[in-house]
Amino acid sequence: MHHLVSSPSVGASADADGPCGADLATGSRTSYRVITALVAAATGVSVEVLLARHRCTAPVAAARQLAMYLAHVALGLTQTEVALAFGRDRTTVAHACRRIEDLRDQAAFDRKVARMEECLRWVMER
């Protein structure tokens, strides 16, 4: 899980294009695609790997859990909707949400997730 805390910062500073930068802001407005693009940029795990249906390494699992958490919490999708989007079971999404909530007790991780939530809100308002 440390991989997510030490990965490149997303939204650390706002520019003329908003807190996410031009690439994400001008990309697809589809919430699912926005989340996977944001998590891929923040973690270094490609969108293709995030969406792969097979088991994976711990850093990939952590990135996937973060994407599922953001879809549920930041966008207000139900766990069932998130599960369908990611090709997973609802209980897997529930586990991911609990795991990310536990990690948010770490200040650095919480700041990173808060920046990502801010970025998602900014993009979805456009």
Buried (B, 14 or more C-beta within 10 A) or exposed (E): BEBBBEBEEBBEEEEEEBBBBEEBBEBEEEBBEBBBBBBBBBBBBEBEBBBBEEEBEEBBBBBBBBBBBBBBBBBEBEBEBBBBBBEBEBEBBBBBBEBBEEBBEBEEBBBBBEBBBBBBEBBEEE
